[in-house]
Amino acid sequence: MNRVLESKPARRVVGDPTSRGSERTWPAIYARWRASRLGAITDRIEHALIFDTAGRLAGKRVLDVGCGDGTLAVYAAEKGADVVGLDASAAMIEVARAKARQRGAEIGFVLGRAERLPFADGSFDLVFSITTLCFVADAPRALGEMARVLKPGGSLLIGELGGWSVWAASRRLRGWLGDSTWAAARFWNAARLRELVAGAGLAAGPVMGAVYYPPSAWLAGVMAPVDRAIGRVTAAGAAFLLVPARKPIGGQVAKATASPEP
C-alpha cells in the first residue's frame, strides 16, 4: 500500500478539534501530498469533477469554505471568479495567500469558522465546501450558514469523504489506532448528504462519485482513465462524493441545529 495515503490532508477547517495542536504541520503535509504521484492523480480526478459540475465561473462571486492551501480558490480565480477563501487555520491561510500571490490571483482570504460565516445573507453565487464537513463539529449549522450566504438561485458544491471505500476503511483503522485526525473524522454516504442538504433548505442534485481505486499510486494510474465512467454509473464505493445543491428562489432556508449521524 502506498504510504502517501497515510498523509493525505483532509482540508483542515472549522470546528476540527485536532487542528490546533497540529496546525503548523499541515502546510508540509499538503505539499507532500500534492507532490506525490497518488496525490496528483487523485487531485486531478476530484478537481475535474468539481469544476465540470460548477460550470462557468467567470463573473461569479465564489466562497471556498475550508480553503486549505488555496488550490481550488486559485483555480476558480483563474477562471474569472471573484473568490473569497475561508479557513480556521492561520497557517493554511498564509500558505493560500502565498500561492495566490505566486499565481497572480486576487483572492480575499479570511480566518473564520463555517458555523459562523462572517458574510452577509446572499453574498455569493457559488459556495464550495470540499472535505470540510468531515471535520466540522456541527455540520447542519455549517450547511445552514452556507445556505444563508448563497444568493437565491445560487449553488453549493459539497465534496465529502465517502464512508464505503478502501480509503475510508484505512482511515477508520488509523483512528482506532490513535490517530487523532481520523479519530475525529466523519464519513458520509449519499443518503446522509442528501438529508443534510434538505435540512438546510436546499435542493440537492444527484450524488456523484470519484476515486474508485485503492490508495495505491500504481492502481491510481491504471484506473484513472475509467474512474469518471464508473462515477457516471454509481457513487457506491467512491472515496469522494460530490453533491450539487441549489438555493430556491424566494424559498425559506431552514435552520437545522442537530447533526445527523454520518
SEBA-721834 format. One record per residue (C-alpha): x, y, z. Coordinates in nm, 2 decimals, decimal comma, m for minus. Example, Ala and Ser with C-alpha at 12.3 -4.5 7.8 and 13.67 -1.06 7.14 Angstrom:
# SEBA-721834
R|1,23|m0,45|0,78
R|1,37|m0,11|0,71
***
This chain:
# SEBA-721834
R|0,00|0,00|0,00
R|0,13|0,34|m0,09
R|0,21|0,53|0,23
R|0,11|0,86|0,08
R|m0,25|0,78|0,18
R|m0,15|0,80|0,54
R|m0,06|1,17|0,49
R|m0,34|1,28|0,26
R|m0,48|1,60|0,40
R|m0,84|1,63|0,47
R|m0,89|2,00|0,44
R|m0,84|2,14|0,80
R|m1,13|2,36|0,88
R|m1,39|2,49|1,11
R|m1,46|2,30|1,43
R|m1,18|2,04|1,38
R|m1,08|1,95|1,74
R|m0,74|1,83|1,63
R|m0,64|2,13|1,42
R|m0,48|2,34|1,69
R|m0,21|2,11|1,80
R|m0,10|2,01|1,45
R|m0,18|2,34|1,26
R|0,18|2,41|1,18
R|0,24|2,07|1,03
R|m0,04|2,08|0,77
R|0,12|2,30|0,51
R|0,40|2,05|0,48
R|0,15|1,76|0,47
R|m0,04|1,93|0,19
R|0,28|1,99|m0,01
R|0,39|1,62|0,02
R|0,05|1,50|m0,09
R|0,04|1,73|m0,39
R|0,39|1,63|m0,49
R|0,32|1,26|m0,48
R|0,20|1,07|m0,78
R|m0,10|0,93|m0,59
R|m0,19|1,28|m0,48
R|m0,15|1,44|m0,82
R|m0,37|1,18|m0,99
R|m0,64|1,19|m0,71
R|m0,65|1,57|m0,70
R|m0,68|1,59|m1,08
R|m0,98|1,35|m1,08
R|m1,15|1,53|m0,79
R|m1,09|1,87|m0,93
R|m1,22|1,78|m1,28
R|m1,55|1,66|m1,12
R|m1,58|1,97|m0,90
R|m1,52|2,22|m1,18
R|m1,71|2,04|m1,45
R|m2,00|2,04|m1,22
R|m1,95|2,40|m1,12
R|m1,97|2,52|m1,48
R|m1,88|2,87|m1,60
R|m1,72|3,07|m1,32
R|m1,64|3,40|m1,49
R|m1,81|3,69|m1,32
R|m1,94|3,48|m1,03
R|m1,87|3,56|m0,66
R|m1,74|3,24|m0,51
R|m1,67|3,13|m0,15
R|m1,45|2,84|m0,07
R|m1,53|2,72|0,29
R|m1,23|2,54|0,43
R|m1,00|2,66|0,15
R|m0,69|2,48|0,29
R|m0,38|2,57|0,08
R|m0,59|2,77|m0,16
R|m0,56|2,54|m0,46
R|m0,93|2,54|m0,55
R|m0,97|2,91|m0,47
R|m0,68|3,00|m0,70
R|m0,82|2,78|m0,99
R|m1,16|2,95|m0,96
R|m1,00|3,29|m0,96
R|m0,80|3,20|m1,27
R|m1,13|3,11|m1,44
R|m1,26|3,46|m1,38
R|m1,44|3,43|m1,05
R|m1,43|3,68|m0,77
R|m1,32|3,45|m0,49
R|m1,31|3,45|m0,11
R|m1,14|3,17|0,08
R|m1,21|3,09|0,44
R|m1,03|2,85|0,68
R|m0,99|2,80|1,05
R|m0,62|2,75|1,03
R|m0,40|3,07|1,02
R|m0,11|2,86|0,89
R|m0,31|2,74|0,60
R|m0,44|3,09|0,52
R|m0,08|3,21|0,50
R|0,01|2,93|0,26
R|m0,30|3,01|0,05
R|m0,22|3,38|0,03
R|0,14|3,29|m0,08
R|0,00|3,06|m0,35
R|m0,24|3,33|m0,47
R|0,04|3,59|m0,49
R|0,27|3,35|m0,68
R|0,00|3,28|m0,94
R|m0,11|3,65|m0,96
R|m0,46|3,57|m0,83
R|m0,65|3,84|m0,64
R|m0,83|3,65|m0,36
R|m0,96|3,76|m0,02
R|m0,86|3,51|0,25
R|m1,04|3,51|0,58
R|m0,97|3,33|0,91
R|m1,31|3,20|1,03
R|m1,55|2,92|1,12
R|m1,80|2,76|0,89
R|m2,06|2,76|1,17
R|m2,04|3,14|1,19
R|m1,96|3,27|0,84
R|m1,86|3,64|0,86
R|m2,06|3,74|0,55
R|m2,40|3,90|0,48
R|m2,70|3,70|0,36
R|m2,70|3,63|m0,02
R|m2,34|3,73|m0,07
R|m2,23|3,46|m0,31
R|m2,33|3,29|m0,64
R|m2,14|2,97|m0,56
R|m2,01|2,81|m0,24
R|m1,75|2,53|m0,23
R|m1,74|2,30|0,07
R|m1,48|2,04|m0,01
R|m1,38|1,78|0,25
R|m1,49|2,03|0,51
R|m1,80|1,88|0,68
R|m1,60|1,57|0,78
R|m1,43|1,78|1,05
R|m1,70|2,03|1,14
R|m1,85|1,96|1,49
R|m2,20|2,09|1,38
R|m2,24|2,01|1,02
R|m2,61|2,12|0,99
R|m2,53|2,46|1,14
R|m2,24|2,49|0,89
R|m2,46|2,40|0,60
R|m2,72|2,65|0,72
R|m2,46|2,92|0,72
R|m2,35|2,83|0,36
R|m2,72|2,83|0,25
R|m2,76|3,17|0,42
R|m2,48|3,34|0,23
R|m2,59|3,20|m0,10
R|m2,79|3,42|m0,33
R|m3,14|3,29|m0,43
R|m3,07|3,06|m0,72
R|m2,71|3,02|m0,61
R|m2,53|2,68|m0,60
R|m2,34|2,49|m0,33
R|m2,10|2,21|m0,41
R|m2,03|1,97|m0,12
R|m1,74|1,73|m0,16
R|m1,70|1,48|0,11
R|m1,52|1,16|0,22
R|m1,73|0,86|0,12
R|m1,78|0,61|0,40
R|m1,78|0,29|0,20
R|m1,44|0,27|0,03
R|m1,10|0,12|0,10
R|m0,97|0,47|0,18
R|m1,24|0,51|0,45
R|m1,16|0,17|0,59
R|m0,79|0,26|0,62
R|m0,86|0,60|0,78
R|m1,10|0,45|1,03
R|m0,84|0,19|1,12
R|m0,59|0,47|1,18
R|m0,84|0,65|1,40
R|m0,89|0,34|1,61
R|m0,52|0,30|1,64
R|m0,49|0,65|1,79
R|m0,45|0,90|1,50
R|m0,64|1,20|1,63
R|m0,71|1,34|1,29
R|m0,90|1,03|1,16
R|m1,05|0,95|1,50
R|m1,23|1,29|1,47
R|m1,33|1,25|1,11
R|m1,69|1,19|1,00
R|m1,75|0,98|0,69
R|m2,06|1,02|0,48
R|m2,29|0,83|0,24
R|m2,52|0,97|m0,03
R|m2,84|0,94|0,18
R|m2,69|1,13|0,47
R|m2,56|1,41|0,25
R|m2,90|1,45|0,08
R|m3,06|1,47|0,43
R|m2,81|1,73|0,53
R|m2,87|1,94|0,22
R|m3,25|1,92|0,26
R|m3,22|2,03|0,63
R|m3,05|2,34|0,51
R|m3,35|2,42|0,28
R|m3,15|2,35|m0,04
R|m3,25|2,13|m0,34
R|m2,99|1,85|m0,39
R|m2,89|1,72|m0,73
R|m2,76|1,37|m0,79
R|m2,48|1,25|m0,57
R|m2,17|1,18|m0,79
R|m1,86|0,97|m0,70
R|m1,49|0,97|m0,78
R|m1,18|0,79|m0,68
R|m1,28|0,42|m0,71
R|m0,92|0,28|m0,69
R|m0,74|0,18|m0,37
R|m0,48|0,41|m0,22
R|m0,20|0,29|m0,45
R|m0,02|0,52|m0,70
R|0,02|0,23|m0,94
R|m0,35|0,14|m0,93
R|m0,45|0,50|m0,95
R|m0,25|0,53|m1,27
R|m0,42|0,22|m1,41
R|m0,78|0,31|m1,31
R|m0,77|0,69|m1,36
R|m0,88|0,67|m1,73
R|m1,20|0,48|m1,63
R|m1,27|0,65|m1,29
R|m1,51|0,91|m1,44
R|m1,70|0,65|m1,63
R|m1,76|0,45|m1,31
R|m1,88|0,76|m1,14
R|m2,14|0,81|m1,41
R|m2,29|0,48|m1,32
R|m2,28|0,47|m0,94
R|m2,15|0,66|m0,64
R|m2,12|0,33|m0,44
R|m1,76|0,26|m0,33
R|m1,63|0,61|m0,42
R|m1,38|0,76|m0,18
R|m1,50|1,11|m0,28
R|m1,87|1,21|m0,30
R|m1,99|1,53|m0,46
R|m2,34|1,68|m0,41
R|m2,45|1,98|m0,61
R|m2,73|2,18|m0,44
R|m2,92|2,49|m0,53
R|m3,09|2,76|m0,31
R|m3,45|2,81|m0,41
R|m3,55|3,15|m0,55
R|m3,78|3,30|m0,29
R|m3,77|3,00|m0,07
R|m3,70|2,98|0,30
R|m3,37|2,84|0,42
R|m3,42|2,60|0,72
R|m3,20|2,65|1,02
R|m3,11|2,30|1,14
R|m2,95|2,26|1,48
R|m2,90|1,88|1,52
R|m2,63|1,69|1,35
R|m2,74|1,37|1,16
R|m2,53|1,07|1,20
R|m2,28|1,01|0,91
***
